[in-house]
């Protein structure tokens, strides 16, 4: 398994907010499955940071394809990078 950090930027589009409950349900399922380590928005809601534990980048991209935020083009990926956690 590999850990990936994903940083998102939000553009303020109200469509993103309309699917926020579905997006958070998607994240909750991933957390229960052990594929999401942690996730949350910046305090000013300008974006978010997620940490995933997945087999590879292809699995993470599949997860993102199924995210309700993707369906409404609700974010921009600022950073998607494999991460070696030491603490």
C-alpha positions as CSV (number, residue, x, y, z in Angstrom):
1,X,0.0,0.0,0.0
2,X,1.1,3.6,-0.6
3,X,0.0,6.9,1.0
4,X,-0.9,9.8,-1.2
5,X,-1.5,13.4,-0.3
6,X,-4.2,15.2,-2.3
7,X,-4.6,19.0,-2.1
8,X,-7.7,20.5,-3.7
9,X,-8.6,24.1,-4.5
10,X,-12.3,25.1,-4.6
11,X,-13.6,27.9,-6.9
12,X,-16.7,28.8,-5.0
13,X,-19.2,27.3,-7.5
14,X,-22.5,26.7,-5.7
15,X,-22.8,23.3,-7.5
16,X,-20.0,22.0,-5.3
17,X,-21.9,22.9,-2.2
18,X,-25.1,21.2,-3.5
19,X,-23.3,17.9,-3.6
20,X,-21.3,18.3,-0.4
21,X,-23.4,15.8,1.5
22,X,-22.8,13.1,-1.1
23,X,-19.1,14.0,-1.2
24,X,-18.8,13.6,2.5
25,X,-20.7,10.3,2.4
26,X,-18.2,9.1,-0.3
27,X,-15.3,10.0,2.0
28,X,-17.0,8.3,5.0
29,X,-17.2,5.0,3.0
30,X,-13.6,5.3,2.0
31,X,-12.6,5.9,5.6
32,X,-14.5,2.8,6.7
33,X,-12.8,0.8,4.0
34,X,-9.4,1.9,5.2
35,X,-8.5,3.8,2.0
36,X,-8.9,7.3,3.4
37,X,-6.6,8.2,6.3
38,X,-7.9,11.7,6.9
39,X,-9.6,14.6,5.1
40,X,-10.9,18.0,5.7
41,X,-11.3,21.5,4.2
42,X,-9.1,24.5,4.9
43,X,-10.7,26.8,7.5
44,X,-11.6,29.3,4.9
45,X,-13.2,26.6,2.6
46,X,-10.8,27.5,-0.2
47,X,-9.8,23.9,-0.7
48,X,-9.1,20.7,1.2
49,X,-6.4,18.2,2.1
50,X,-6.9,14.4,1.9
51,X,-4.5,11.6,2.7
52,X,-5.2,8.2,1.1
53,X,-3.8,4.7,1.6
54,X,-4.3,2.9,-1.7
55,X,-2.5,0.4,-3.8
56,X,-1.3,2.9,-6.4
57,X,-2.1,6.2,-8.1
58,X,-4.4,4.5,-10.5
59,X,-6.6,3.4,-7.6
60,X,-6.7,7.0,-6.2
61,X,-7.6,8.4,-9.6
62,X,-10.5,5.8,-9.8
63,X,-11.6,7.0,-6.3
64,X,-11.6,10.6,-7.6
65,X,-13.6,9.7,-10.7
66,X,-16.4,8.5,-8.4
67,X,-16.4,11.5,-6.1
68,X,-19.5,13.6,-6.4
69,X,-17.3,16.8,-6.5
70,X,-15.8,15.5,-9.7
71,X,-19.2,15.2,-11.4
72,X,-19.8,18.9,-10.9
73,X,-16.2,19.9,-11.6
74,X,-16.1,21.2,-8.1
75,X,-12.3,21.3,-7.5
76,X,-8.9,21.7,-9.0
77,X,-6.1,19.3,-8.0
78,X,-3.2,21.4,-6.6
79,X,-1.1,18.5,-5.5
80,X,-1.3,14.7,-5.8
81,X,1.8,13.1,-4.6
82,X,3.0,9.9,-3.0
83,X,4.0,10.5,0.6
84,X,6.3,8.7,3.0
85,X,4.9,9.2,6.5
86,X,7.6,8.9,9.2
87,X,5.5,10.0,12.3
